[in-house]
Amino acid sequence: DGLWDLNEKDIEKLTGKSLANFSQIENPKVAMLAIVIITLETRYSAVSLMWHGVIHKARKRLLELLGNNADQLRSILEMVCQQL
C-alpha cells in the first residue's frame, strides 16, 4: 500500500538521526514515509533504478495521507530534506 513498517530505530539507522528531529510532522506514518522518500532520492540516487517504482507508489500514498494536498506534500518533503 506504499507504506513501510518502520520504527524509530529503523529511521535512525537509515538517516543517522532520531525521529524526534522530525517532530514538526504530526503524523508518524507521514514523517517516516517522507524520510524514506527523501533519503532514497538524495543519498541513493545512483541506484534509483532499483527503487524508483517503490518511491513513486510511496509518493502517491503520502499524497493520499495528506488529503491530496500537493502543497503540503511539497512542504513536508522540503522540511525533511533540510533536516537531513
Contacts in CASP RR format, 6 or more apart in sequence:
PFRMAT RR
TARGET T0000
AUTHOR 0000-0000-0000
METHOD contacts of the structure
MODEL  1
DGLWDLNEKDIEKLTGKSLANFSQIENPKVAMLAIVIITLETRYSAVSLM
WHGVIHKARKRLLELLGNNADQLRSILEMVCQQL
1 61 0 8 1.000
2 33 0 8 1.000
2 54 0 8 1.000
2 57 0 8 1.000
2 58 0 8 1.000
2 60 0 8 1.000
2 61 0 8 1.000
3 29 0 8 1.000
3 33 0 8 1.000
3 58 0 8 1.000
3 61 0 8 1.000
4 32 0 8 1.000
4 33 0 8 1.000
4 36 0 8 1.000
4 58 0 8 1.000
6 32 0 8 1.000
6 36 0 8 1.000
8 18 0 8 1.000
8 19 0 8 1.000
11 17 0 8 1.000
11 18 0 8 1.000
11 19 0 8 1.000
11 32 0 8 1.000
11 35 0 8 1.000
12 18 0 8 1.000
12 19 0 8 1.000
14 35 0 8 1.000
14 36 0 8 1.000
14 39 0 8 1.000
15 35 0 8 1.000
15 39 0 8 1.000
15 84 0 8 1.000
17 83 0 8 1.000
17 84 0 8 1.000
19 28 0 8 1.000
19 31 0 8 1.000
19 32 0 8 1.000
19 35 0 8 1.000
21 83 0 8 1.000
22 31 0 8 1.000
22 34 0 8 1.000
22 35 0 8 1.000
22 79 0 8 1.000
22 80 0 8 1.000
22 83 0 8 1.000
24 79 0 8 1.000
25 31 0 8 1.000
25 34 0 8 1.000
25 76 0 8 1.000
25 79 0 8 1.000
25 80 0 8 1.000
27 65 0 8 1.000
29 65 0 8 1.000
30 62 0 8 1.000
30 65 0 8 1.000
30 66 0 8 1.000
30 76 0 8 1.000
31 80 0 8 1.000
33 58 0 8 1.000
33 61 0 8 1.000
33 62 0 8 1.000
33 65 0 8 1.000
34 62 0 8 1.000
34 76 0 8 1.000
34 77 0 8 1.000
34 79 0 8 1.000
34 80 0 8 1.000
35 80 0 8 1.000
35 84 0 8 1.000
36 58 0 8 1.000
37 55 0 8 1.000
37 58 0 8 1.000
37 59 0 8 1.000
37 62 0 8 1.000
37 77 0 8 1.000
37 80 0 8 1.000
38 77 0 8 1.000
38 80 0 8 1.000
38 81 0 8 1.000
38 84 0 8 1.000
39 84 0 8 1.000
40 48 0 8 1.000
40 51 0 8 1.000
40 55 0 8 1.000
41 48 0 8 1.000
41 55 0 8 1.000
42 81 0 8 1.000
42 84 0 8 1.000
43 84 0 8 1.000
44 51 0 8 1.000
59 73 0 8 1.000
62 73 0 8 1.000
62 76 0 8 1.000
63 69 0 8 1.000
63 70 0 8 1.000
63 73 0 8 1.000
66 72 0 8 1.000
66 73 0 8 1.000
66 76 0 8 1.000
END
